[in-house]
Amino acid sequence: MGKSLVLFGLMCLGVFSIMGQEKNSDITLDLEGFIKHDVFYDTRQVVSAREGHFLLWPRRQEEDSEGRDINAQSSFNMLSLQSRLSGRVSGPDLLGAQTSGRLEGDFFAQANDNIHLFRLRHAFIRLDWEDTHLTMGQYWNPLFVTSCFPATVSFNTGVPIQPFARNPQIRLRQEIGRFDVILAALSQRDYVSHAQGKASSRFLRQSGLPDMHLQLHYAASQWKAGAGLAYKAIVPRLQTGVGLATDARVSGWSFLAFTSLQLDAFTIKLEAFSGQNVSDVLQISGYAVEQMNPTTDQRSYLPRRNFSLWADIHTNGKPFQAGLFAGYTRNLGTPSPVIDNPQLIYGFGNQIASLYRIAPRILYHANPLRFALEVEYTSAAFGQEFDRHAVPVNLHRTTNMRILFATYYFFNR
């Protein structure tokens, strides 16, 4: 609690200090943000973050001694922890580039244990030349395309179908006519890889390589499209179970394609994604042990793959706006057989073979207020046994319906 208050205080102190300098310097500051209150009801227990706020999927069936599903109980909650404060700073030119920065936080915290404490979302510096743009700091993972993402009311923004993460990074964007070429090198902090039954940034750090991205975007007046690829390697262990050094890696490629069309009456967005070992962007993915030496405990690994597809459409009119998100994701398993042992399968959402979600919504804008209602139907197919490619089998399907009502109050300086 003390650390959070100190961080929040320092941020406010920096903001006021910059504001005081505005008349005597080339630095300007714009403050913006919103207060958001969420009220939500689930028809069953769910896997989520922050006391149900960040919904992932319904909990699988767990029967008691009398055959009743323990997780069939409904749930209700109200939270305001998504409320946000953002400061945008513009400064003098440097090396022929316009300088700027952004510092943004909310009260989502880093874990359930410190819920409501202030946390860092974005903190980056930008240098903008005429056609070249350099970003250094924490910002959205490039797999979360800011020009094409689901406009859901839910904070999950389509997770685990839509990739989702913010990362410390260095990103270069080069404009070439209507095209943008994006190169980025990332580390991990709040969104990290899963390995050895844990989630930590050290697995990427131990590889000695950043998470690397390349994307190509095209933008016309009403139409946007793009594609990209990424490469990441992690080292799950530095020592085997018998004390021997090991540097075995899990390597994986990711591929992304998206398009959006904005007309006067409505906007439609589409995205397809396929990734290997992408648990760090909240995808149903990970890796499994391919081979293991029983004497030395040396291991080789294979990435577990997934495929996701989603569409989002909404009207553009005001004060009312209607929208619909629909998406599907599937566990494709490893490219070749692995050891037949569930204890040697690691990652995120291991027991899910597939998942789909349908979420209609309606919004009412009354500046500075916004009221939003969304019904989110999520269905997941679970299995506790696996085939030789680490894909769950003998499936049973579990569904949840969330009713979410959100109220926003936007402000800016």
ABEGO torsion letter per residue (X at the ends): XAAAAAAAAAAAAAAAAAAAAAAABABBBBBBEBBBBBBBBBABBBBBBGGGABBABBBBBBBBAAGBBAAABBBBBBBAAABBBBBBBBBBBBGGBBBBBBBBBBAAEABAAABGBBBBABBBBBBBBAABBBBBEBBBBAABBAABBBABABAAGGOAABBBBBBBBBBBBBBBEABBBBBBBBBBAABBBBBGGBBBAAAAAAAGBBBBBBBBBBBBAABBBBBBBBBBBBBABABBAAGBBBABBBBBBBBBBBBBBBBAABBBBBBBBBBBGAAAAGBBBEBBBABBBAAAGBBBBBBBBBBBBBBBBBBABOABBBBBBBBBBBBAEBABBBBBBAAABBEBGAABABBBBBBBBBBBBBOABBBBBBBBBBBBBBBABBBAAGBBBGBBBBBBBBBBBBBBBBBBX
